[in-house]
Amino acid sequence: MKVRESRGAGSAGTGPWGSPAGMCVAGQRDDGQPRLLHRARLAGHGVRWMRRSGMGRAGGWGGGPRAAPTPGEVPSPTPAFSCPPWVQAAGSSLHRDPRASLHPSRRPFPRASLHPCLRPSLMPRLGPGQGAVPLAEGGAVGGGGRYRPAQAAMEGGGRRVVVVGAGLAGLGAAQRLRGHGSLRLLEAAARAGGRVCTRPFASGLAEMGAHWIHGPSPGNPVFCLASRYGLLGPEAACEENQQVEAGGHPPMPSVTYGSSGKVLSPKAVREARDLFYALLASARTFQGSKKPPCPSVGQYLQAEIARTVPQEDARQLQMAMLATCLKLECCISGTHSMDLVALEPFGEYVSLPGLDCTFPRGYSSLTERLLSDLPEGTVLLNKAVRTIRWQGSFREQWDDARVFPVRVECEDGDVFLADHVIVTVPLGFLKEHHQEFFQPPLPERKAQAIHHLGFGTTNKIFLEFEQPFWEPQQQLLEVVWEDESALGVPSPDLKATWFKKLIGFVVLQPPEQHGHVLCGFIAGKEAEYMETLSDAEVLRAMTRVLRTMTGVSPPPCPPSPPARSPDGSLQPTPNPPSAGNPSLPAPRSVLRSRWHSAPYTRGSYSYVAVGSSGEDIDVLAQPLPEDPRDPRPLQLLFAGEATYRVFYSTTHGALLSGWREAERLNPLLQAPFPHLSREAAE
């Protein structure tokens, strides 16, 4: 499909669904950085592979160049999968459920539609010429407001649906709406895909957000779609790989460097890892407990480490390794500290079987195919939404008898009237803007869920080298600071120690496609601080870290230039450790993500924080209005990874949530359209 994009300054136009198109500010990229300075954007996703790869658990999450279709290729229709019937019949299972007699707005989201093996865990801006001229002010909540269209109205007279956000959740919802009613997807950025973002780097591609398909097996809808579209390599299609039950820990060829400049003993590393993962597994056993031993996962792990590991000098290396494991968990959970992650619901997350895999042509190849299945003009880019007014009575002059309960107001002045709005914006954006984003404000219960749930930052740092310094078989370079301890208190001085939160580097494979590229992962406040530095400062810091890890004779450390702090002032930048291996060449280029700085994302992905529970995820997912007797149901629906209780933080959770809300709407879209009287509407 062709994606319609808003551009221009002061361009005025009219068209269906809207008010005058205004200026579209395009001076910044969607990650908040000037367009000419950097092209990177990411959500720091795709870390859950690490537990599966011998290090950790995880959930990840478009635009890059669109892959040219092969000659004679015809876009596939929306696939109906035979492999996972729970995906194919996500809506039909609701009708078989005794609760299906409930009003559609009150039906529980499809817990009963999950694969049987998962049910127990789940139970508990328009361009010129496309706006509409407002004839009268009004349209405030509960008030009037009529809009004269300058072009033909949207196709048909059915229900109008607006989806806010064209990430995987929004695209998934559009895919499952089955063509009923009139549909528009409004995307604030200049590209679709959300936290799926593939960028060219070195000789290949860099996944700035989602990186892997976690659990690529018939129960994973992202895997099924990618397989149907022919987007995966032969290894991913191997049935044997799909059936692997790795328990989150399949082996991955790696080497672990210590800050002393030596390669650490594989045996010592393995013993520390085994201990950590055993303790982590025990942390998942408190699901449903009314009195867990500690509020947070971090507190529990530290208490168990203190009880299990003797406090001896000989154990210092083991304690340093355990500290690195804790940092990895921060990357996986998208949090600054595991002390922020709630212990009791920690075991609710469900890992699917299969060896994690990647997209040879980039993760964005999936979003491009989803876009191609939508009618032309469905997705509007550079269309940032300012306010969603619901529980109102809004009219257009051409159809004075038609009353809409929702009005979507965009930052460029465009207005869209709708019967239903599916909100798929990230939780990080909702945390900062929900009070003004929705009018009237959200019910207190939903606002509290937004407040209580966690949303953090995990960033990536890509480094390109002329030649590799690592061995060909190595796929992971781990970094351990030998003076640290899992029981220690991290330094609050981010300027001096931010780089020590880095957990290591993944070697992008294969080098014939990507070149010699390492991808580093960093989470929390340190990741956010990294975003304030220049590319040169980040490259210098990474060079010194790698030289420290691969050498043993540190020379004097030259001073670093001052860095610019978030308030714009210049501050002295502390130096990383002295370079221990000056012969190690510096990387030739660097690319990093800035998800915390991205204005419409404000972080990477969600987690269940201390003070919250899986029930908050359910509350966030519930549609509005809450009153099941409301004659205008499902005005606001909510999707996105943060709304899927057992798959939060993942692309498959995001996709499933979009499908869920589409299936919630489909019965209404199929039913005869109710022409409410003006009195009933008001």
Secondary structure, DSSP 8 states (H G I E B T S, - for coil): ---EE---SS-----TT-S-------SB-TTSSBTTT----------THHHHTTS--------S------TT---------SS-HHHHTTTHHHHHSGGGGS-GGGS--SSTTS-TTTHHHH-----TT--EEE-SS---TTS---EEESS--SSSSS-EEEEE--BHHHHHHHHHTTT-SEEEEE-SSSSSBTT--EEEETTEEEESS---BSS-STT-HHHHHHHHTT-S-HHHH-HHHHT---TT-----EEEEETTSSB--HHHHHHHHHHHHHHHHHHGGGTT-SS-SSSBHHHHHHHHHHHHS---GGGHHHHHHHHHHHHHHHHHHT-S-GGGBBSGGGGG----SS--B--TT-THHHHHHHHHTS-TT-EEES--EEEEE-S--EEETTEEEEEESEEEEETTS-EEEESEEEE---HHHHHHHHHHHEES---HHHHHHHHHSEEE-EEEEEEEESS--S-TT--EEEEE-TT--TTS---S-HHHHGGGG--EEEE-S-HHHH-EEEEEEEEHHHHHHHTTS-HHHHHHHHHHHHHHHT-S----------EE-TTS-EE-----S--S-TTS---SEEEE--TTT-TTT-SSEEE-BTT--HHHHHHHH--B---TT-SS--SEEE-SGGG-TTTTTSHHHHHHHHHHHHHHHHHHHHS------HHHH-
